[in-house]
Amino acid sequence: MSIQPPTAKAPQRERGRLRVAALLDASATLFTAKGYEATTMTEIAAHAGASIGSLYQFFPSKEALAEALFTRYADHASRTLQTLVARAPGMSPTQLANLLVDRMLDLRKDRDAAIALTHVVAGIMERRMPLRGAMRQQVATILRAANHRLTARQADAASVLIAQVMKMVPALKTEQEQRRKPLIAEARKMLALYIGNVVEG
């Protein structure tokens, strides 16, 4: 009989929700900077300006905290792409590309942490590939919403390439400031040209 690790406790009040958000933000920063194994629960609590008791009140283990952080990233990514499905029909390729790039930049902190956790937390390893597949499917749905003539196969193939470009965007944020903006601008143009070719070609 397998024993399930303790899971995170959902906050009931606004104050608790704000505290949980701060704890997740702190864990994202530290897991990315130091790695999962090297980061302690004491450090996370201190970084969030919380007591260790408050941290354990919501997250009974570091694994539960990591799982909650990955869930936040997955939920946010999914909601972000879902909102674009409804908006896609009225958007130009440039507008669509800009929104995709902006959303990836917004997700960067949690995404970097999720990547840092992927190879060390078993539950997250199992969830990463299905999440990637679901996100590509959402991108394919966005493309078909923008052009109803696209076949599922065409949209699926395009979604793989778009996902690769989107994956590159957060890495550009780490470039030196004078190089960062021009590189992100080029990524926007490249994505807009490709999306335009897919939905208008």
C-alpha positions as CSV (number, residue, x, y, z in Angstrom):
1,M,0.0,0.0,0.0
2,S,1.5,3.4,-1.1
3,I,1.4,6.3,1.3
4,Q,0.4,9.6,-0.3
5,P,2.5,12.7,0.8
6,P,0.7,15.4,2.7
7,T,-0.9,18.0,0.5
8,A,-1.2,21.7,0.7
9,K,-4.1,23.3,2.7
10,A,-6.2,25.7,0.8
11,P,-6.6,29.1,2.6
12,Q,-10.1,30.2,3.5
13,R,-9.7,33.9,4.0
14,E,-8.2,36.7,1.9
15,R,-5.3,37.2,4.3
16,G,-4.5,33.5,4.0
17,R,-4.6,33.7,0.2
18,L,-2.2,36.6,0.2
19,R,0.1,34.7,2.6
20,V,0.1,31.6,0.4
21,A,0.8,33.7,-2.7
22,A,3.8,35.3,-1.0
23,L,5.1,31.8,0.1
24,L,4.7,30.5,-3.5
25,D,6.5,33.6,-4.9
26,A,9.3,33.1,-2.4
27,S,9.6,29.4,-3.3
28,A,9.7,30.1,-7.0
29,T,12.5,32.6,-6.5
30,L,14.6,30.3,-4.3
31,F,13.9,27.0,-6.2
32,T,15.1,28.7,-9.4
33,A,18.1,30.4,-7.8
34,K,19.4,27.6,-5.5
35,G,17.6,24.4,-6.7
36,Y,15.0,22.4,-4.9
37,E,17.3,20.3,-2.7
38,A,19.4,23.2,-1.5
39,T,16.4,25.4,-0.6
40,T,15.1,25.0,3.0
41,M,11.6,25.6,4.3
42,T,13.2,28.1,6.8
43,E,14.7,30.1,3.9
44,I,11.3,30.2,2.1
45,A,9.5,31.4,5.1
46,A,12.1,34.1,5.8
47,H,12.1,35.2,2.1
48,A,8.3,35.6,2.2
49,G,8.4,37.5,5.5
50,A,6.4,34.7,7.2
51,S,6.9,32.5,10.2
52,I,7.9,28.9,9.7
53,G,4.7,27.9,11.5
54,S,2.7,29.8,9.0
55,L,4.5,28.0,6.1
56,Y,3.8,24.6,7.6
57,Q,0.2,25.5,8.3
58,F,-0.4,25.7,4.5
59,F,2.4,23.4,3.2
60,P,3.1,20.4,5.4
61,S,6.2,19.5,3.4
62,K,8.6,21.0,0.8
63,E,7.2,18.5,-1.7
64,A,3.6,19.8,-1.1
65,L,4.9,23.3,-1.7
66,A,6.6,22.3,-4.9
67,E,3.4,20.6,-6.2
68,A,1.3,23.7,-5.3
69,L,3.8,25.9,-7.2
70,F,3.6,23.7,-10.3
71,T,-0.2,23.7,-10.0
72,R,-0.2,27.5,-9.9
73,Y,1.9,27.6,-13.0
74,A,-0.2,25.0,-14.9
75,D,-3.5,26.7,-14.0
76,H,-2.2,30.2,-14.9
77,A,-0.8,28.9,-18.3
78,S,-4.0,27.1,-19.1
79,R,-6.3,30.1,-18.2
80,T,-4.1,32.4,-20.2
81,L,-4.3,30.4,-23.4
82,Q,-8.0,29.7,-22.9
83,T,-8.8,33.5,-22.9
84,L,-7.0,33.8,-26.2
85,V,-9.3,31.2,-27.9
86,A,-12.3,33.5,-27.6
87,R,-10.2,36.6,-28.7
88,A,-8.3,35.0,-31.6
89,P,-10.9,35.5,-34.4
90,G,-10.8,39.3,-34.1
91,M,-7.0,39.6,-33.7
92,S,-4.3,40.2,-36.2
93,P,-1.2,37.9,-36.3
94,T,0.8,40.7,-34.7
95,Q,-1.7,41.2,-31.9
96,L,-1.8,37.4,-31.3
97,A,2.0,37.1,-31.3
98,N,2.3,40.0,-28.9
99,L,-0.2,38.5,-26.5
100,L,1.5,35.1,-26.6
101,V,4.9,36.7,-25.9
102,D,3.5,38.9,-23.1
103,R,1.9,35.9,-21.4
104,M,5.1,33.9,-21.6
105,L,7.0,36.8,-20.0
106,D,4.3,37.0,-17.3
107,L,4.7,33.3,-16.6
108,R,8.5,33.3,-16.6
109,K,9.1,33.2,-12.8
110,D,6.8,30.2,-12.1
111,R,7.9,28.5,-15.4
112,D,11.6,28.7,-14.4
113,A,10.7,27.2,-11.0
114,A,8.6,24.5,-12.6
115,I,11.6,23.5,-14.8
116,A,13.9,23.5,-11.8
117,L,11.5,21.1,-10.1
118,T,10.8,18.8,-13.0
119,H,13.7,16.4,-12.4
120,V,13.6,16.2,-8.7
121,V,10.0,16.0,-7.6
122,A,8.4,12.7,-8.8
123,G,4.8,14.1,-9.0
124,I,5.9,17.0,-11.1
125,M,7.9,14.8,-13.5
126,E,4.7,12.9,-14.2
127,R,2.7,16.0,-14.9
128,R,5.1,18.0,-17.1
129,M,4.6,16.1,-20.4
130,P,0.8,16.1,-20.2
131,L,0.9,19.8,-19.4
132,R,3.1,20.5,-22.4
133,G,0.7,18.5,-24.6
134,A,-2.3,20.3,-23.3
135,M,-0.7,23.7,-23.9
136,R,0.2,22.8,-27.5
137,Q,-3.4,21.7,-28.0
138,Q,-4.6,25.0,-26.7
139,V,-2.3,26.9,-29.1
140,A,-3.7,24.7,-32.0
141,T,-7.2,25.6,-30.8
142,I,-6.3,29.3,-30.9
143,L,-5.0,28.9,-34.5
144,R,-8.2,27.2,-35.6
145,A,-10.2,29.9,-34.0
146,A,-8.3,32.5,-36.0
147,N,-8.8,30.5,-39.2
148,H,-11.6,27.9,-39.3
149,R,-10.2,26.5,-42.6
150,L,-7.1,25.1,-40.8
151,T,-7.2,21.3,-40.4
152,A,-6.5,19.8,-37.0
153,R,-3.2,18.4,-38.4
154,Q,-2.1,21.7,-39.8
155,A,-2.9,23.5,-36.5
156,D,-1.1,20.7,-34.4
157,A,2.0,21.0,-36.5
158,A,2.1,24.8,-36.3
159,S,1.5,24.6,-32.5
160,V,4.7,22.6,-32.0
161,L,6.8,25.3,-33.8
162,I,5.0,28.1,-31.9
163,A,5.6,26.4,-28.6
164,Q,9.3,26.2,-29.4
165,V,9.5,30.0,-30.1
166,M,7.5,30.7,-26.9
167,K,9.8,28.5,-24.9
168,M,12.7,30.7,-26.1
169,V,11.1,34.0,-25.0
170,P,11.6,33.7,-21.2
171,A,15.3,33.0,-21.8
172,L,15.7,36.3,-23.7
173,K,14.6,38.1,-20.5
174,T,17.9,37.1,-18.9
175,E,20.0,38.9,-21.5
176,Q,21.7,42.2,-20.7
177,E,19.2,45.1,-20.8
178,Q,20.6,46.7,-24.0
179,R,20.2,43.4,-25.8
180,R,17.0,42.2,-24.1
181,K,14.4,44.5,-25.7
182,P,15.6,44.2,-29.3
183,L,15.8,40.4,-29.0
184,I,12.3,40.2,-27.6
185,A,11.1,42.5,-30.3
186,E,12.6,40.2,-32.9
187,A,10.9,37.2,-31.3
188,R,7.6,39.0,-31.6
189,K,8.2,39.7,-35.3
190,M,9.2,36.2,-36.0
191,L,6.2,34.8,-34.2
192,A,3.8,37.3,-36.0
193,L,5.2,36.4,-39.4
194,Y,4.8,32.7,-38.8
195,I,1.3,33.0,-37.3
196,G,0.4,35.2,-40.3
197,N,1.6,32.6,-42.7
198,V,-0.4,29.9,-40.8
199,V,-3.7,31.7,-40.4
200,E,-3.7,33.9,-43.5
201,G,-1.6,31.8,-46.0
